[in-house]
Amino acid sequence: MVKKCLFPAAGYGTRFLPATKAQAKEMLPIVNKPLIQYGVEEALEAGMQYIGFVTGRTKRAIADHFDISYELENEISGTSKEKFLESVRYVMNNGIFSFTRQPEMKGLGHAILCGETLMGNDPFGVILADDLCLPEPLNGDGVMKQMAKIHSETGCSVVALMEVPKETISKYGVIAGKDLGDGRYQVTDMVEKPAVEDAPSNLAIIGRYILTPDIFDIIRKTPPGKNGEIQLTDALLTQARQGKVIGYKFKGLRFDCGSVKGFVEATNYVYNNLYKE
Ligand code: G1P
């Protein structure tokens, strides 16, 4: 069973400036809950209790969010406002949190390598909190829970996939693979942010992964790729060539909260469907 989950959260959030000048983009709220808490709830639902964060400067609020605020507890315990703390108390009581930093922005692969000491020698989930994934309405499983099942059946690394319009494909890592049925693909090729004409398919990687721990040694040997950064997609290609990566077209909703448009769409969806006064 996969018990650990890593949250790379060191990026600058430039698309949300000036809001992200002095605060973490992962702390921006979708209605009343920070984006990163949705991701942590998804990890906990999948049974991933050990939560590691790879943060950076200006990101201290993330650590504070998952810690007790005595002043707040003292002010509102026993009052009618106590209900507003319920969800974060649940998360704090059920997760075990650890933190490290990525001192320089050298790509997603590098960020994950920075988390090696937090994840150790076990398979682990990775959640990019910018991609907000919500279960299908009416009690579907979260995306990470669906992926954990595939990992436990196959022992392989698992990447979340979504079909996207061809003209947007160059924003994503893209796979080629053999259709195994049930939304599963045996991944045979992967390319990070290809030009539209070079994309091997319209199956884009979304920010959910389960990685086997040999990925760390592979990342160490992976040279910088797209944009001069060490890309997780390139490291995963090494595993894919060994037949050890399954792509999975998940069931559920996904909002690109790294873009203003996706962020607003997520806000409207959550307000209309999930938020309770
Ligand atoms: C990262 C990955 C990319 C993936 C995407 C999903 O890119 O490198 O392969 O498709 O996340 O959101 P980023 O969006 O961080 O540039």
Boltz pocket constraint, residues with backbone or C-beta under 6 A from the ligand:
constraints:
  - pocket:
      binder: B
      contacts: [[A, 108], [A, 128], [A, 131], [A, 171], [A, 172], [A, 173], [A, 174], [A, 192], [A, 193], [A, 204], [A, 205], [A, 206], [A, 207], [A, 231], [A, 232], [A, 233]]
      max_distance: 6.0
